[in-house]
Amino acid sequence: MKLFDIKQDIKDFLDEKVEKYNQPDFIQHDPIQIPHGFSKKEDIEIVAFLTATIAWGKREMIIRSANRILDIMDHDPYDFILNHTQSDLKGIQDFKHRTFNSLDLTWFFTSLQNIYKKKGGLEQVFADGVVEQAADMRSSISYFNNVFFENVPEANLRTRKHVSNPDKGSAAKRINMYLRWMVRRDTKKVDFGIWSSISPSLLSCPLDVHTGNVGRLLGFITRTQNDWKTVAELDAHLRLMDVNDPVKYDFALFGLGVFEGWK
């Protein structure tokens, strides 16, 4: 991959935007507010995963649907995941967030129960998937996908589409956002940084229409589609600016696209 030299003025500009948008007041307008309502590690990571999974569409709708999931779990996520039975799932038939419905949510609860009872929890599964000398989290995300669906029938394609797999070309936007929340050590306390077993240097920018458009305007992206190859292209530029915390620039790219109208 051919990279241009990152000019200092571009880095300075983006660092200023990170400082502007990576602030505590970002929380109150973003779905990340949902896991910020908890203090126990397991509660945070479970709620964050479920919230990130449904994070497409208007943010108000995402927040409303995530609160509905909390209601289903009696606002005690870790206990619910460990101890729920089939009878506890009878009241969720009316749940729906766009294409994610009650059947999908049921399988997600079942898979999360398996992960916490038999696999050591979400952090452990993602950490187990990191290969030696990895440049990013691709192998980890793919490994997680396999573990998550090991008890889900192969024919259940509708649920499988809700957990992206970069080995199939997906940009895995929502999982990369989730990993940013869990792994990134954030002095402003927007991201949680509660997973110490994974290095923030491995994180990738959650690539969506906004970050993709801004990345192209800055010359960081040459590809037209938003897939994993494009994630890798963007990552390479962001790591030139900060090899230890490249995903902090998600705040800058997202802010320029959503709040400042770059497109």
Residue, then its C-alpha position, 0 to 999 in steps of 0.5 A: m500500500k502506497l502512503f503519502d507523508i502525513k503533513q503536520d498541519i493535517k495531524d494538528f487539525l485532526d488532533e484539534k477535532v479529537e479534543k473538541y469531540n472526545q469530551p464527556d458531553f458527547i455521551q449524552h447524545d450518543p448510544i454510549q450513554i446506555p452502558h455508562g449507566f452501569s459500573k460493574k465490568e460485566d454489566i458494561e460490556i454486555v450492555a455495550f455489546l447489545t447497544a453496539t449491535i443495534a447501532w444503526g439508524k437514528r441515535e434516538m431510536i437506538i437509545r430507545s431500543a437499547n433501553r427496551i433491552l434493559d427493561i427485558m433484562d430487568h436492568d441487571p444484565y450480567d445476572f440476566i445473561l447468566n441465569h435467564t431461562q426460556s420462561d424469561l424470554k416469553g415477554i420479548q416477542d414484540f421487540k424489534h429494532r429495524t431488522f433485529n427482532s425478538l428471535d435475534l435477541t433470543w439467540f444473542f442472549t443464548s450465545l452470551q450465556n454460553i460465552y460467560k458460562k463456558k468461555g470466560g466472558l466477552e473480553q476473554v473471547f476477543a483476547d483469545g482471537v488475537v494472533e501473535q504479531a497482529a496488526d489489527m483485530r481482524s483475526s479476533i473479530s472473526y474468532f469471536n464470530n465463530v464462538f458466538f455462533e457455535n450454538v446457533p443453527e447454521a440455517n439461522l442466517r437472519t441472526r448471523k448477519h447481525v455480527s459482522n465477519p471481516d473474513k467475508g469482507s465486512a468493515a465490521k463497523r459496529i464491532n469496531m465501535y464496541l472494541r473502541w468503547m471497551v479497549r481504548r484508554d480514554t482520559k476524558k472517560v467517554d470510552f471505558g478502557i476496561w479491557s486490559s488484555i488487548s492493546p489500543s494500538l490494534l483498534s480500527c476506526p468504525l467505518d461508516v458513511h460519515t467517516g468514509n466520506v471524510g477519510r476520502l476528502l482527506g485523501f486517506i481512502t482511495r477505495t469507493q466501497n466501505d469494506w475491510k480493505t478500506v478499513a485497512e487503508l484508513d487504519a494505515h493513515l491513522r496509525l501514522m499519526d498515532v500508532n498507540d491510539p489510532v482509533k481516537y481519530d474516529f471522534a474527529l472523522f465522525g464529528l467532521g461528518v455528522f456535526e460539521g457537514w463534511k461529505 
